Amino acid sequence: MTTWEELLDRFERDLDSSREPASWHPPAEPLPAELADRAREVLRRQQEHIAVVRAEQDAIAHQLVALRRVPDTSADVPAFLDVAG
């Protein structure tokens, strides 16, 4: 098994798991032509994963904005929240 095959295996395992990927360095030798399609597929999956994470970050940011609009009052004072605005 080549270094590139091992690296692509690792990238695929990282994409299939929820663990944080470890740092890596590209092998010294160029990517063999026969692995180009596999490498492109890994890249496509990584970009897809990045898009999902960014969308989740945006949703969380919107939720934080909404939470910051909730007034900080004691329990005996009525509070109103504008959920439409």
N, C-alpha and C positions, 0 to 999 in steps of 0.2 A: 504494500500500500504506500502511495506517495505522500509526501508532506501535505500537498494540496488536498488530497482525498481525506486525510485525517482532519485537516482544518475545516473542510466542508461538512464532514460528519459532525464535528463539534458545533458548527453554526446551526445545523439542522436540529441537533439535540437541544441547543439553547432555545430555538424557536418553538420547539415542541414542549418545553418545560416552562415553569414560571420562575425559575431561578435567574438571578442576575448574571449576565454573561461576563466572563473574565476578560481581562485585556489580552490582546493578541498582537502579533507582528506578522506581516506577510512573509512567506518563505522567500529565500534568496532566488530560487529558480522561478522562471516565468510560469504562469498558469498553462498547463498542457491544453492544447486545442480540444482534446476529447472531453475535457471537464468544463468547457465554456458554457454549454447549455445548463449544466447543473449549477454553476456559479451564478448565472443569470436568474435562475429560479430561486436560489437562496436570496439574492439581492431583492427580487420582487417580493418575496415573503417578508423580508426585513422592512422594506418600505411600507408594506401593508400594515405590519405591526406598529411601525412608527406613527402611521396615520391614526390607528385606533387609540394609541396612547395620547396623541395630541387632542383627539376628540374628547377623551376622558378628562384630560387636563382642562379643556375649555368648559366642560360641564361642571367640573368642580369649582372652577373660578366663578361661574355664574351662580352657583349655590352659595359660595362665600359672600358674594355681593348681596344676595338676598338675605343671608343671615345677619350681615352687618346693618341692615335696615331695621332689624327688630330692635325696638327701644329697650334699653336696660332699665327696667323698673322693678319695684318690689311686687310681691304677689298680691297685695291688697289694692293695687291701682290698676284699673282696666287699661288694656293696651289694644290698639288697633293697628293692623298691618295692611297696607295697600298692596294686595297681591296682583292687581291689574296694572299698576303703574311702573 
